[in-house]
């Protein structure tokens, strides 16, 4: 079965209730009836523009309820949808195109303005609004009867945190299996669930799953382009949101906003389930956040990839143990790496990020976790630099954001080195250098963009090639 046939065969009981809502402009809503009609009209319009079977259509846009309506319209036309990170600049956009295409160059006539209902524009043709003027009655599913294991429905891109952007093709059968997981008990809506709020950039797997949960009639989805913690908290309270997925920086932002009195703890009162992921979490941060949530709320984490989607998750009846990302999902097998005591998966870092110092492995995530425990450090990222001995070895290097409170000169580069050396093995201390900066570069889900750390401007007190204090070398 192809993906759209699967989705269209599972319409909800009431097809006129809003299922996709713009949290920034609440009057912009889409019912299932409107969704299905729009998908078919977009497909007809794209075919009329000359879209061929298996050709890709990319979308560069902030979050919008029509984001995956367009995606499903592309699939309904026999094409492949490719969502692009909205933060991508010109050079990065070239990388996206190169990663997913054998040829460069797009004729201007094939550039479509994304102007969904409520945000129409008169600037150019063709546009999404012009596609929506098509006659849905002439739509025929070009994927029906095709091999779902060979037809590519979506082209998704890796995060690019450790190298160039890479394209991953998702065929119809894989996409169907992904949305079927939404029937699992741990992913099904809880009793009295009212709606999910999605603020993370929609081009990733999470945005597609939030959309699918809505069009399958499981839980209405609210989409926002807001990125400020206080704004997100306001939306949670305004719409009585019961489910939200947070990147780690947003969880930390919630904590900071509430502790500083910028927003009340009551803004979290409607939440029933919170999933935190995308990057490593501080144990203290998890504990602080859990204390702010309502007693009935479930705080969970998980781990996945662009290629495999959900790999592990914390079951609803299990307390999240910081340092672990939960139990493997039913259709995933991993040999090794599971804690024999609790059966959970622990992720210590990406293999390609690990480097060697004095022939011993260093995981950047482990060092970062320790650095964030320092009372004067707000954030940190770790990478490697060529050893001062230039003998083919590396040394650890840290990028550090000092906390705003107090005199920033109170924390020196040597203090950072000695702090790590007092808590971890000496070779893990950032003797290669400590760079004080205003922020850590992260992608839309909170992952450190290690390959771009060197772009950061060095602040006062930064230093290269430091030494361990004598007592730390022992």
N, C-alpha and C positions, 0 to 999 in steps of 0.2 A: 504493500500500500504506500502511496506517496503521502507526504506530510500534510498537504492541504486537505486531502480526502479524510485523513485521520481527524484533523481539527474540525472540519465541517460536519463530521458525523457525530460530534459530541457537543452539540449546542445546548445551552442551559435551558431550564424550564421557561423562564421569563426572558425572552430575547429583547425586551425593550428597556430593561433596567440598565443604568449606566455601569459599565465595567472598566472603562479606561477614563481617568479624570485628570485634568490639568490642575494640580494643586496651586499653581500660581495664578491661574484664571479659572476658577471653579465652574464657570458657566460653560466651559469647553468640555463636553463629555461625549463619550461614544458608547452606544449600546451594542449588543451582539449583532442585532439586525443591521445597524449602521456599519459595523466592522466588516461583516461578510459582504455587504454590498460594495463597500469601498475597495476591498481586496480585489473583487472581480473587475470593478471599473478601472482600477490602476493597471491590472493585468492587460485588459483590452487596450488601454491607452498606450502602454509600453510596446505591445505588439504592433500597434499602428505606427509608432515611431521607428519601428525597424529592429526592435530587440529580438535577437535570434536565440534559439534554444542554447542553454548553457552559458550564455554571455553573462558577465557580472555587472551589477549596478551598485556603486558605492554611495554611501551617505555620510556627509560631514555636517553634523547638526548637534545642537544642545539637546537635552532631554525634551521629549514631547510625546503625548499620547499616540500620535500618528507615526512615531518612529518605526515600530514594528508592524504597523498596518501597511506601511510602504514595503517593509521587508517581505511580508506575506504576499503582497501584491506582486513583487518581483518573482517570488517562487511560483505563484499562480500563473505567471507568464512563461514559466519554464526556465527562468533565469536563476542566477546565483546572487544572493544579497551579501554585500560586504560593508559592515559598519566600520567607521573610521573614528579614532579618538578625536573628540572635538577640540582638544588642545593642540592638535597637530599643526605645525607651521609649514611653510612652503616646502622646505627641504625634506621634512619628515613625510609630507604628503607624497612626494616623489618616491620615498622609500616604500610607502604603502602600495603604491601602484606597481612598483618594480617587484615587490614581494608576491603580488597576486596576479601578475600579467606577464606575458612573454614579449609584449611590445609596449612602447611608450607613445604618448601623444593621444589626446582626446580632442576630436573635432568639436568646435563650439556648439554645433547643432545638437550634440549629444550631452550637453550640460543642462540639467533640469533644476529649476529653482524649487527648493523645498518650502512651500508656502501652504501649510495645512489649514483647513477651515478654522476661522478665527484669527488667522495670521496671513490672510491672502495678500498678494502684492500684484501691482500692475506693471512691474519693472520689465518682465521678459516672458517670452514663451520659448520652449515649453516649460511647464511648471506642474507641480503636483495638482494644483487646482484645475489645470486644463485636463490632466489625466482623469480627474474625478468627473469630468463632464461626459465621459465615455458611456456607452450603452452596455450595461452589465448583462443584458439578456443574450448577447452574442458570445459570451465567454464560454470557452470549452477548455477543460483541464488538459494541457499538453503533457502532463506527467502521468496521467492515468494509464495504467498498464505497463509503465516503464519499470526498469529494474531499480528499486530504491537503494540498492547497494552501490550503484554506479552514478546516479544522478546527484550532482552537488547542489544542495539547498542553500548553504551559507559558507562564506569564507570569513573566518575569524582570524584575528591577528594576535600574536603573542605580545606580552607587555613591553618587550624591548629593554628591560632593565639591565641586562648583562651583555647585550649585543644588538645587532640590527633586528628590525621588525621581520617576523616570519609569518607566512600565511599558512593556515590550517583549514583544509577543506572538510566540511561536515556534510555527509550525504543524507538523503531523506531517512534512511533506516536508523542512522545514529541520532538524528534530531527527534525522531519519534520515540526512541528509547529514552532520551533525556526527559521529554515531557511526561512519559509514563511514570518516571520516578516520583512525579508530583502526587501519585496515588499512594505512595508509601506512607505509613502511619506517621513517621517522623517529619514528613514534609506536608502533610495534609493540614488544612486549617483547623485551628482549635475551636472549641465551642465558644460561641459569641464573638468570633473573629469578625471585625467590621471592614478592615481594609489594610492594604500594605502600602507603605510610602517608599518610593525609590528615588534617591538623589544621586547615586553613583552613575557615572557616565554609561549610557545605555548600550554602547557598542559591544560590551563584554557579555559573557555568558549570563551573568546575573540579571541584566536587563531583559534578555530574552525569556528567561524563566519567570520573571515577574509578569511579563506580558502574557505568557502562555497560561499561567495560573488564572489570569483574569478571563481570557477568552474561552477557557474550559469551564468557566462558571464556578471556580473554586473560591476566589477572593478578589473583590474589586481592587484595582491598582491606581494609586495616585502618583503622578510623576512631577518632579520639580527640578528646576535648574539652580535652585539655591545651593550655596556651598558653605554658608556660615552656620556654625553650631546653633546660635541663638535663633536664627530663622527656621532651621529644621525643627527645633524644639517647639516653636510656635505652631508649625504645621501639624506636628504630632498631636498637640493639644486641640487645635482648631477642628481637625477632622476625626478626632477620636481614634487615631491610628493604633492598630493592635499588633502589627508585624512590621519590623524594619530590619534591614541589613545594613550594618555599619562597617566602614573601613576603620582601622585602628585610630588614625588621627581624629576622626569624627567622634569616636568614643571618648578620647582624651579631651576633645573640645567640649563635649557635653559635661564632663566632670568639671572642667575649668569654669564653664559658664555658670553652673549651679553653685559651685563652691565660692565663686566671686560675687554671687548675688545678682548676676546679670539676668538669670532666669530662675524660676522657682522649681523645686523638686517636683511640684505638682504637674509640671508639663509632661512628665513621664507616666502619669497616672493611668493612662488608657492602655499602655503596652502590655501585651501578653507574651510575646515571643521576640527576642532580639538575637540576631546572628551577627557575630563579629568575626571578621576575617580579612584576608588580603595581605596581611603582614604579621610579623610576630607581635604579641601583646605583652606588656609588663604585668607581672604577677600582681603588683600593687595596684596597677590601673584596673585590672579585672576585678579585684576585691573592692576597690572604691566604687566602681560603677555598679556592681552587684548590690552594694549597700544603698544606692540611690533608687534602684528599681522597686516597683511595687512587689509585695510579698508573693503574689501569685505569678509574677512574670518569670519566664524561663530564659536564662542567658546561655547561649550556645556558641560554639565555634565550628569551623569546618575547614576542609582543605580540598582544593580542586585545581584543575589546569585547563587551559584552552582546549587541549586535545581530548582530555578525559572527563571534563566537567566535574561533577562531585565525586571525590575519591573517599573522603571520610567526613563524618559529622558527629556531633555530640547528640545522642538520642534525647528525646524530650524528658525522659525519666532519669537522666544521668546528670550529675553536677559537673560543670566544666572544671577540669583540673588544668590550670595554666601550665604550659609546657607540652600539652597534648592537643591534638586536633580531632579527637573522638575515635569512634569505631569505623572500620571500613564499611562502605555501602555494600548492599547484598551482592552486586555483580562485579565486585572488585576483588582481586587476589594480589597479595604482595608476599613475596618470600623474604622473611626476615623483617627487621626494622620495627616490629611490634613489641611493646612492653609485655613480657611474659606474665607480669603480675596483674595487669588490668586489661590486656588485649588492645590497648589504644595505640594509635600512631603518633609518634613524636617527630616533628620536622625541625631539624637543627640548621637547615640552610640548603641552598642550591649547590649541587656538586661543582658546577662551573664557577661559583663564587669563592669556593674554598681555595686557599693558597697555602704555600709552605714557608715557614720561617725556621731556619736551622734544621731543615729536613722534617719538621713537625707541622701537622695540619693546623690551620687556623680557620674557624668559621666566623665570618663577619657578624652574623646574627648573635652569636654568643657574646662577643665583645660589646656589641651595641646594647644588649640587655643589661650588662653590668654598668656601662656608662650612664644609662638612664636612671640608675639607682642613686647617682650622686645628687645631693640636694641642690647643687648649683648648675646642674645640666638639665636643659629642657628637652633636647633632642640630640641625636648623634647618628652618624653613619660611619662605617668602617670599610676600608679597601686596602690595597697593597701598593707598595712603592719599591722600586729597585733598591736592594741593600746598598748601604754606603760603601761596602767593600767591593761592590760591583763584581761579585763572584757567582752570578747566576741565581743568587738567593733573593728573597724579598724581606721587607720589614712591614709591620702593621702601621697603618696611618689612619687617624681619626679626624672626622669633621664634626665640630661640636658647636651647638647653640647654647649659649649661657642663658640662664633664667633672667628675666627682666628685673626682678627685685634685687636690691643691693648693688654694691659696687662691682661691676663686671671684672675689674682687675683682681678681685679676690680669688678668682680661679685662674691659675697659670697653666701653661702647657705642661710643665713638669708635674704639677699637681695631677693632671689627667693621666700621665704616664704612671705615676706612683700609685694612683688609685686602682688602676687596672692590675698592676703588678701585685698589689696587696690582696687581690681577690681571685686572680687567675694565674696560670703558669706565666713566668716572666716573658717567654717568647711571644705571648699574646698582647703584651703592652705596646701601645702605639709609638714605639721609638722612631719609626720612620717619619713621624711628624704629627703635629696637632694643629689643625686649621680652625680658628674660631670664625664662625659665619653667622649670618642673620637667619638662615633657613636651610633645611635639608630638601634637596630636590626629590620629589616623589611623583609617581604616576597617579592616575585617577583612583586606584584602589589602595593607595598608601605605600606601595613598594618603593624602596629606595632606588633611584636611577643612578646606579654606581658608575656607569660609563660617562655620566655627565657631571660628576662631583667636582672634577677639576675646573669646571666653568665657574665655580663659586668664588666670589671675591674674598680674599683673606683679610680678616679683621685684625685689630691690634692684639698683640700678644701671641700671634701664631708663630710656630717655630718648627724647624726641620731637623731631623737626625739628632734626637735627644738620647740621653743615657739613663739607665736605671740607677736609682739611688743605691748605694753600696749594700744596704741591708735587704733591698728587694731582689738582688741578684742571687742571693743564697737559696 
